[in-house]
Amino acid sequence: MGAAFACSRASSGVRSCAAWLSWRIGIAPGAARANAGACAEKAGQLGRAGRDLRLAIAADPGNAVALGAMARVAFRTGQYM
């Protein structure tokens, strides 16, 4: 399942979407958080995106979706390394 699936459920809340993906479909919590963070980033909710993406990276440091989205969030918020 990709970020597009999670984003299609964004009307019920990005954070609840991550919980639903993790519980109902069996997606690993890190992957669900990465999807939720990517959705929040696309919606312009950069604070929420950063929080979810940090949790995703903590759970799965090699998650490409989380790492890519976190790089975009950091760039958009001026948090350069």
C-alpha positions as CSV (number, residue, x, y, z in Angstrom):
1,M,0.0,0.0,0.0
2,G,1.4,3.4,-0.9
3,A,0.9,6.9,0.2
4,A,-1.9,7.3,-2.3
5,F,-4.0,4.8,-0.4
6,A,-3.5,6.6,2.9
7,C,-4.2,10.0,1.3
8,S,-7.5,8.8,0.0
9,R,-8.6,8.3,3.6
10,A,-7.3,11.7,4.8
11,S,-10.8,13.0,5.3
12,S,-11.0,10.9,8.5
13,G,-7.7,12.4,9.8
14,V,-4.2,11.6,8.8
15,R,-3.2,10.3,12.2
16,S,-6.2,8.0,12.5
17,C,-5.4,6.8,9.0
18,A,-2.0,5.6,10.2
19,A,-3.5,3.7,13.0
20,W,-6.1,2.2,10.7
21,L,-3.5,1.0,8.2
22,S,-1.4,-0.5,10.9
23,W,-4.3,-2.3,12.7
24,R,-6.8,-3.2,9.9
25,I,-4.5,-4.0,7.0
26,G,-1.4,-5.2,9.0
27,I,1.0,-2.6,7.6
28,A,4.0,-2.2,9.9
29,P,3.6,0.9,12.2
30,G,6.7,2.5,10.6
31,A,5.3,2.2,7.1
32,A,1.8,3.4,8.2
33,R,3.5,6.5,9.8
34,A,5.5,7.1,6.7
35,N,2.3,7.1,4.6
36,A,0.6,9.4,7.0
37,G,3.5,11.7,7.0
38,A,3.7,11.8,3.3
39,C,0.0,12.6,3.1
40,A,0.4,15.4,5.6
41,E,3.3,16.8,3.6
42,K,1.2,16.7,0.4
43,A,-1.6,18.5,2.3
44,G,0.9,21.2,3.5
45,Q,0.6,20.2,7.1
46,L,4.4,20.3,7.6
47,G,4.4,20.2,11.4
48,R,2.3,17.0,11.5
49,A,4.3,15.6,8.6
50,G,7.6,16.1,10.4
51,R,6.3,14.4,13.6
52,D,4.9,11.4,11.8
53,L,8.0,11.0,9.6
54,R,10.3,11.2,12.6
55,L,8.3,8.4,14.2
56,A,8.4,6.4,10.9
57,I,12.2,6.8,10.6
58,A,12.7,5.8,14.3
59,A,10.7,2.6,13.7
60,D,12.3,1.9,10.3
61,P,15.5,3.9,9.6
62,G,15.6,2.6,6.0
63,N,12.1,3.5,4.9
64,A,12.5,5.3,1.6
65,V,9.1,6.9,1.7
66,A,9.8,8.5,5.1
67,L,13.3,9.6,4.3
68,G,12.3,11.2,1.0
69,A,9.3,13.0,2.5
70,M,11.3,14.1,5.5
71,A,13.9,15.6,3.1
72,R,11.2,17.6,1.4
73,V,9.7,18.7,4.7
74,A,13.1,19.8,5.9
75,F,13.7,21.7,2.7
76,R,10.3,23.4,2.7
77,T,10.8,24.5,6.4
78,G,14.3,25.7,5.8
79,Q,15.9,23.1,8.1
80,Y,19.0,22.4,6.1
81,M,21.7,20.1,7.4
